[in-house]
Every structure is written in C-alpha cells, then in structure tokens.
C-alpha cells in the first residue's frame, strides 16, 4: 500500500498528464479512429517474408502451409489498412462496419504481387552472391544479409505506398530500419538485382529511382540537397528531390549523392564523394586523395 502523501503526489501527476492530453496531440485512444498497431504491422511483415522465402525463418513448425499464411496476411492487412484509412483516408472509402472494398483491394494487390516480388528478390540474392566474394551461397545471403531483408520489406511496402495507403508503408520500412540499420523510404523505386553490401548507415530517399544491377556500400546516402518551400515558407511535399541512378552503377562507402540529379549507366562513384551534379554514362568519380604528411622528430614533412 502506498502512503496517502505518495498517493496524493501521484494523483497530481496523473491530473497534469490528463490535461496535456486534451488537445489529442500524440494521443491514440482506442476508438474507431485508432491507429494501426506497430506489433501487428511487424507480425504481418514477418509473415510476408515467410511467403517470400518459405522455411528460412522457421516461423511455422513443419511444412509451411502457404494458403493458411496467405489468409492470415489478408485478414491482418485488411484490418490494419482499415485503421489507417479511418484515420487518414477519405470517408467514402470506409464503411460503418470498419471494413471496406478499398481495404480489401489494397491487401489483395499486395498479396497478388508476391510472385513478382519473389522474382525481384531472386535477382537481388544472385547479385549479392555474385558480387560478394565472402558470400558462400545464396542460402547464406537469404539467412544473414541485412541488405536483403531491408530491400525485401521495402519492396513490399512500396506496393502499399503506390496504393496510397497511409502510415503502414513507412511503419514497415522503419521496422526494417530498426532491424538492419538501413533506411529506405517506401516511395523509392528500385530495379532488380540490387545489392547493398554491409549496409549499415545506408539512406535512400522517397523519390530516389534506382535502375537494375545497382550496388551500394555502407554509409551511402541518396538524399535531397535542398527542400523547396511555398510562399508561406512551408515545405512543398511530393516533388522529385532525390537522385535517379542508372543501370550497373556502383557507389562506394560514405558517398553522398544529393538532389534531383541523374547518374548515367555503368558509372562508379568512389568512397566519401559529395555529389550534387549529374554524371553522364560511364563516368568514374573519386574524392581527392588526402595529403600524406609524415612526422620526423616532431616536425611535419
């Protein structure tokens, strides 16, 4: 039992907190406008990964029952999509019972594209195996490479992003971000045969477009160099502000490629390069070599 003095202090804290909730900012009450649940988005994302590479995570005991998992994914996706649309979608898309044709349509669209996503990921796995001398097998890539997990989730989230489903695509890719250290916005368009080597610290922005057989290393940023504003000073959203990367491009560690620029096919961008201008096809660009200074008896030469 708490003493009366402690209880009184805690009551004051509770009252103060409750008053701060009055404006509803950052508050998610359990009513019809309740937001999608993080735990359920993670759960359905992992089920979708199981459908892409069945048996690799051994999430389900025994032989994988594909039909059962597809049905579970449909049910869970529909429920969470409806939550998102109730909060941020158009009113005509959601009916009184909490389900809608729009929600089911988006879930069907994602599930129907899983075979296409699998084909894309097969090319991604092959690119990693061929491109990394440390990769002993394609199975090793699927089991252990964080870049593949991040790209697999982004490819799934991108489908919902294209369907204009709010919240959920970003929740999926931020789950991948927290699990892998790789931050790929669901809006980015990425061609097949994509390989992120090592991966930690990679950032790919919303309007980035990557061609086929692109390889990038740890610490690479495909970002924006500036953010256009309207007459009132507010950021203008939705404009192209990230790079377009051609086919067969390699970008080495620590490079920053910024703005709505185009990197031509078969180009190579060296480590630690800061690039804000377009490059024609076949270009190789490197950062200036650091000055080599040696010290002898405390004096630099």
C-alpha positions as CSV (number, residue, x, y, z in Angstrom):
1,X,0.0,0.0,0.0
2,X,1.2,3.5,-0.8
3,X,1.0,6.1,1.9
4,X,-1.5,8.9,1.4
5,X,1.1,11.5,0.7
6,X,2.6,9.4,-2.1
7,X,-0.9,8.7,-3.5
8,X,-1.7,12.4,-3.5
9,X,1.5,13.3,-5.4
10,X,0.8,10.6,-8.0
11,X,-2.7,11.9,-8.4
12,X,-1.4,15.3,-9.2
13,X,0.9,13.9,-11.8
14,X,-2.0,11.9,-13.3
15,X,-4.2,15.1,-13.5
16,X,-1.4,17.1,-15.1
17,X,-0.8,14.4,-17.7
18,X,-4.5,14.1,-18.4
19,X,-4.7,17.9,-19.0
20,X,-1.9,17.6,-21.5
21,X,-3.9,15.0,-23.5
22,X,-6.8,17.4,-24.0
23,X,-5.6,18.7,-27.4
24,X,-5.3,15.0,-28.6
25,X,-1.8,15.6,-30.0
26,X,0.2,12.4,-29.9
27,X,-2.7,10.5,-28.3
28,X,-4.2,7.3,-29.8
29,X,-7.4,6.5,-27.9
30,X,-8.9,3.1,-28.6
31,X,-11.9,4.1,-30.6
32,X,-12.9,3.8,-34.3
33,X,-10.1,6.2,-35.3
34,X,-7.4,4.0,-33.6
35,X,-4.1,3.9,-35.5
36,X,-2.5,0.8,-36.9
37,X,-0.7,-1.3,-34.3
38,X,3.1,-1.5,-34.6
39,X,3.2,-5.0,-33.2
40,X,0.7,-6.2,-35.8
41,X,2.5,-4.5,-38.7
42,X,5.7,-6.2,-37.6
43,X,3.8,-9.6,-37.3
44,X,2.3,-9.4,-40.8
45,X,5.5,-8.1,-42.3
46,X,7.4,-11.2,-41.0
47,X,4.6,-13.5,-42.4
48,X,5.0,-11.8,-45.8
49,X,8.8,-12.5,-45.6
50,X,7.9,-16.1,-44.8
51,X,5.9,-16.3,-48.0
52,X,8.8,-14.8,-50.0
53,X,11.4,-17.2,-48.6
54,X,9.3,-20.1,-47.1
55,X,11.0,-22.0,-44.3
56,X,14.0,-19.8,-43.9
57,X,12.9,-18.2,-40.6
58,X,11.1,-21.4,-39.5
59,X,8.4,-19.2,-38.1
60,X,5.9,-22.0,-38.6
61,X,6.5,-25.6,-37.4
62,X,6.6,-28.3,-40.0
63,X,5.9,-27.7,-43.7
64,X,4.8,-24.2,-44.5
65,X,1.0,-24.0,-45.2
66,X,1.1,-21.3,-47.8
67,X,-2.7,-21.0,-48.1
68,X,-3.0,-20.6,-44.3
69,X,-0.4,-17.8,-44.2
70,X,-1.9,-16.0,-47.2
71,X,-5.3,-16.0,-45.5
72,X,-3.8,-14.7,-42.2
73,X,-1.9,-12.0,-44.1
74,X,-5.1,-10.9,-45.9
75,X,-7.0,-10.7,-42.7
76,X,-4.3,-8.8,-40.8
77,X,-3.5,-6.5,-43.6
78,X,-7.2,-5.6,-44.2
79,X,-7.7,-4.8,-40.5
80,X,-4.6,-2.6,-40.3
81,X,-5.3,-0.9,-43.6
82,X,-8.8,-0.1,-42.4
83,X,-7.4,1.5,-39.2
84,X,-5.1,3.7,-41.4
85,X,-7.8,4.8,-43.7
86,X,-10.2,5.5,-40.9
87,X,-7.7,8.0,-39.5
88,X,-6.2,9.4,-42.7
89,X,-8.2,8.2,-45.7
90,X,-11.2,9.6,-47.5
91,X,-14.5,9.0,-45.7
92,X,-16.2,7.4,-48.7
93,X,-13.6,4.6,-48.7
94,X,-14.6,3.3,-45.3
95,X,-18.0,1.8,-44.4
96,X,-19.7,1.8,-41.0
97,X,-18.7,-1.8,-40.1
98,X,-15.0,-0.9,-40.3
99,X,-14.3,-2.9,-43.4
100,X,-14.3,-1.6,-47.0
101,X,-13.7,-2.6,-50.5
102,X,-10.7,-0.2,-50.6
103,X,-9.0,-2.0,-47.7
104,X,-9.5,-5.5,-49.2
105,X,-8.4,-4.2,-52.6
106,X,-5.1,-3.0,-51.2
107,X,-4.5,-6.2,-49.3
108,X,-5.3,-8.3,-52.5
109,X,-3.0,-6.1,-54.5
110,X,-0.1,-6.7,-52.2
111,X,-0.6,-10.4,-52.0
112,X,-1.2,-10.8,-55.7
113,X,2.2,-9.2,-56.4
114,X,4.2,-11.5,-54.1
115,X,5.3,-13.8,-57.1
116,X,6.7,-10.6,-58.8
117,X,8.4,-9.5,-55.6
118,X,9.9,-13.0,-55.3
119,X,11.4,-12.8,-58.8
120,X,12.9,-9.4,-58.0
121,X,14.4,-10.7,-54.8
122,X,15.8,-13.8,-56.6
123,X,17.8,-11.3,-58.7
124,X,18.8,-9.4,-55.6
125,X,20.1,-12.6,-54.0
126,X,22.0,-13.5,-57.1
127,X,23.5,-10.1,-57.2
128,X,24.7,-10.4,-53.7
129,X,26.2,-13.9,-54.2
130,X,27.9,-12.9,-57.4
131,X,29.1,-9.5,-56.2
132,X,30.4,-10.5,-52.7
133,X,33.4,-12.9,-52.6
134,X,32.6,-13.5,-48.9
135,X,29.2,-15.0,-49.8
136,X,29.4,-18.8,-49.7
137,X,25.9,-19.5,-51.1
138,X,22.6,-17.9,-51.9
139,X,21.2,-19.5,-48.8
140,X,23.7,-17.6,-46.7
141,X,22.6,-14.3,-48.4
142,X,18.9,-15.0,-47.5
143,X,19.6,-16.1,-44.0
144,X,22.1,-13.5,-42.9
145,X,22.4,-10.4,-45.1
146,X,20.7,-7.3,-43.6
147,X,20.6,-5.6,-47.0
148,X,18.3,-8.3,-48.4
149,X,15.9,-8.0,-45.5
150,X,15.7,-4.3,-45.8
151,X,15.1,-4.4,-49.6
152,X,12.5,-7.2,-49.3
153,X,10.5,-5.2,-46.8
154,X,10.8,-2.1,-48.9
155,X,9.6,-3.9,-52.0
156,X,6.5,-5.0,-50.1
157,X,5.9,-1.5,-48.5
158,X,6.3,0.1,-51.9
159,X,3.3,-1.7,-53.2
160,X,1.1,-0.2,-50.4
161,X,2.8,3.2,-51.0
162,X,1.7,3.0,-54.6
163,X,-1.8,2.1,-53.4
164,X,-1.7,5.4,-51.4
165,X,-2.2,3.6,-48.1
166,X,-1.2,5.9,-45.3
167,X,1.1,5.1,-42.4
168,X,1.6,1.4,-42.9
169,X,4.3,1.5,-45.7
170,X,6.5,3.8,-43.5
171,X,5.9,1.6,-40.4
172,X,7.1,-1.4,-42.4
173,X,10.3,0.3,-43.7
174,X,11.1,1.8,-40.3
175,X,10.8,-1.7,-38.8
176,X,13.4,-2.8,-41.4
177,X,15.5,0.3,-40.5
178,X,15.5,-0.6,-36.8
179,X,16.3,-4.2,-37.5
180,X,19.1,-3.6,-40.1
181,X,20.4,0.0,-39.8
182,X,19.3,0.5,-43.4
183,X,16.8,3.4,-44.1
184,X,14.9,3.0,-47.4
185,X,11.8,5.1,-47.9
186,X,8.8,3.0,-49.2
187,X,8.4,5.5,-52.1
188,X,11.8,4.8,-53.6
189,X,11.7,2.8,-56.9
190,X,14.3,0.1,-57.1
191,X,15.2,-2.1,-60.0
192,X,16.0,-5.8,-59.8
193,X,19.5,-7.1,-59.0
194,X,20.0,-4.5,-56.2
195,X,22.8,-5.3,-53.7
196,X,23.6,-3.4,-50.5
197,X,27.0,-4.6,-49.3
198,X,27.4,-4.4,-45.5
199,X,24.6,-1.9,-45.3
200,X,24.9,0.0,-42.1
201,X,24.0,3.6,-42.4
202,X,22.6,3.5,-45.9
203,X,19.8,6.1,-46.6
204,X,17.6,6.1,-49.7
205,X,15.1,8.9,-50.0
206,X,11.4,8.9,-51.1
207,X,11.8,10.0,-54.7
208,X,15.0,8.1,-55.5
209,X,14.9,5.9,-58.6
210,X,17.4,3.1,-59.0
211,X,18.0,1.1,-62.2
212,X,18.9,-2.5,-62.5
213,X,22.1,-4.1,-61.0
214,X,22.9,-1.2,-58.8
215,X,25.4,-1.9,-56.0
216,X,26.0,0.4,-53.0
217,X,28.1,0.1,-49.9
218,X,27.7,1.1,-46.2
219,X,27.2,4.7,-45.3
220,X,25.8,5.8,-48.8
221,X,23.2,8.5,-48.9
222,X,20.9,9.0,-51.8
223,X,19.3,12.2,-50.4
224,X,18.0,15.7,-51.1
225,X,20.2,18.7,-51.2
226,X,17.5,21.3,-50.6
227,X,13.8,21.4,-49.8
228,X,11.6,23.8,-51.9
229,X,9.1,25.9,-50.0
230,X,5.9,27.6,-50.9
231,X,5.1,31.4,-50.5
232,X,4.3,30.8,-46.8
233,X,7.6,29.1,-46.1
234,X,6.1,25.6,-45.7
235,X,7.9,22.7,-47.4
236,X,6.4,21.6,-50.7
237,X,5.9,17.8,-50.5
238,X,5.8,15.3,-53.3
239,X,8.3,16.8,-55.7
240,X,11.2,14.9,-57.1
241,X,14.2,15.8,-54.9
242,X,16.3,12.6,-54.8
243,X,18.7,11.1,-57.4
244,X,18.0,8.9,-60.3
245,X,20.6,6.1,-60.6
246,X,21.2,4.3,-63.9
247,X,21.8,0.6,-64.5
248,X,25.0,-1.1,-63.4
249,X,26.1,1.8,-61.1
250,X,28.4,1.2,-58.1
251,X,28.5,3.6,-55.2
252,X,31.2,3.1,-52.6
253,X,31.1,3.6,-48.9
254,X,30.4,7.0,-47.4
255,X,29.3,8.7,-50.7
256,X,26.5,11.2,-50.7
257,X,24.6,11.7,-53.9
258,X,22.2,14.5,-53.4
259,X,19.3,16.2,-55.2
260,X,17.3,15.6,-58.4
261,X,20.3,14.6,-60.5
262,X,20.9,11.7,-62.8
263,X,23.8,9.2,-62.6
264,X,24.3,7.6,-66.0
265,X,24.6,3.8,-66.6
266,X,27.8,2.0,-65.8
267,X,29.2,4.8,-63.6
268,X,31.3,4.4,-60.5
269,X,31.2,6.8,-57.5
270,X,34.1,6.4,-55.1
271,X,34.0,6.5,-51.4
272,X,33.3,9.7,-49.5
273,X,32.4,11.6,-52.7
274,X,29.9,14.5,-52.2
275,X,28.0,14.8,-55.5
276,X,25.3,17.3,-56.4
277,X,25.6,17.3,-60.2
278,X,24.5,14.8,-62.8
279,X,27.0,12.4,-64.4
280,X,27.0,11.0,-68.0
281,X,27.1,7.3,-68.5
282,X,30.4,5.5,-67.9
283,X,31.8,8.2,-65.5
284,X,34.2,7.3,-62.7
285,X,34.5,9.9,-60.0
286,X,36.6,9.8,-56.8
287,X,37.3,12.1,-53.9
288,X,40.6,13.9,-53.8
289,X,43.4,11.9,-52.1
290,X,44.2,13.2,-48.7
291,X,47.6,14.8,-48.2
292,X,50.2,12.4,-46.9
293,X,52.2,14.1,-44.1
294,X,54.8,12.3,-42.0
295,X,56.3,13.4,-38.8
296,X,60.0,13.1,-38.0
297,X,61.3,14.2,-34.6
298,X,58.1,16.2,-34.0
299,X,58.3,18.1,-37.3
300,X,55.9,17.5,-40.3
301,X,57.3,17.0,-43.8
